[in-house]
Amino acid sequence: MGSTATKTIQRPRSVFSETQKRKVHHLFNVLDIDRNGQLQPNDFVNVGKKIVAQLKLSEDSRSARLILLKSHRLFVQLLTDLDNPELSLTLWDWVAFFRDQIESKQEGILDHYIQRTSRHIFDLFDMNKDKLISRDEYANMLTIYNIPQDAAIQGFEELDENQDNFISADEMVVGLGNFFRSSDENAKGNLIFGRWD
C-alpha cells in the first residue's frame, strides 16, 4: 500500500511591495495607541476600555469584561502568531512578520490571522450585534483609533462592496485580505484603517 501523506499546496512566491510595507507600517501606528513605538498589552486593553466607555457600559459588567478580554486575547494571539515570547512588538517585528508571510510559498499563518482578525474587528464594530456594521458603527469605532471621520467613511464605502450601506462579515474578510495581500494602491480595503498614503 502507498503512503497517504497529504501534500502541502504551494503558491507562487509573492513579493512584499513598498505599498504593502506602507500599509502594514500604518496599521502598526494605528494600533500603537500610546505612541511609544511598541505594541504592548496596554495598547489593546486601552482600546477595549474606550469601547466600553463609548458603549456606556459599566466597567464591571459582563459585556465590558468580555470586550476587555477579547481585546487582550487579540494581543496574545498576535504574539503567538509572531512566535514572540516578549510582551511587546517592535515595528521591525511587525513588518518582518507580514513580509515573511506574504513572501511565503505556502498557505499559512497570515490566512488564519486575516480570518481571526476579521472576526474580531467585526465583533467589536457590530455594536448592536445585528451581524452587520453600519456606517455610524464603523465611523464611531475608528474614532477610538484616532482616525478622522471622513477617512473612516471612505474606508466604509470601500468595504461595502454590494452598496447596501452595511458591511457584512464576508465583506470584512475580503477587505482585510486585500489590505494585506494587494500591492494595488487602489485595492478595495486599503482604507480599512484610514489613509496610509
Secondary structure, 3 states (H helix, E strand, C coil): CCCCCCCCCECCCCCCCHHHHHHHHHHHHHHCCCCCCEECHHHHHHHHHHHHHHCCCCCCCHHHHHHHHHHHHHHHHHHHHCCCCCCCEEHHHHHHHHHHHHHCCECCHHHHHHHHHHHHHHHHHCCCCCCCEEHHHHHHHHHHCCCCHHHHHHHHHHHCCCCCCEECHHHHHHHHHHHHHCCCCCCCCCCCCCCCC
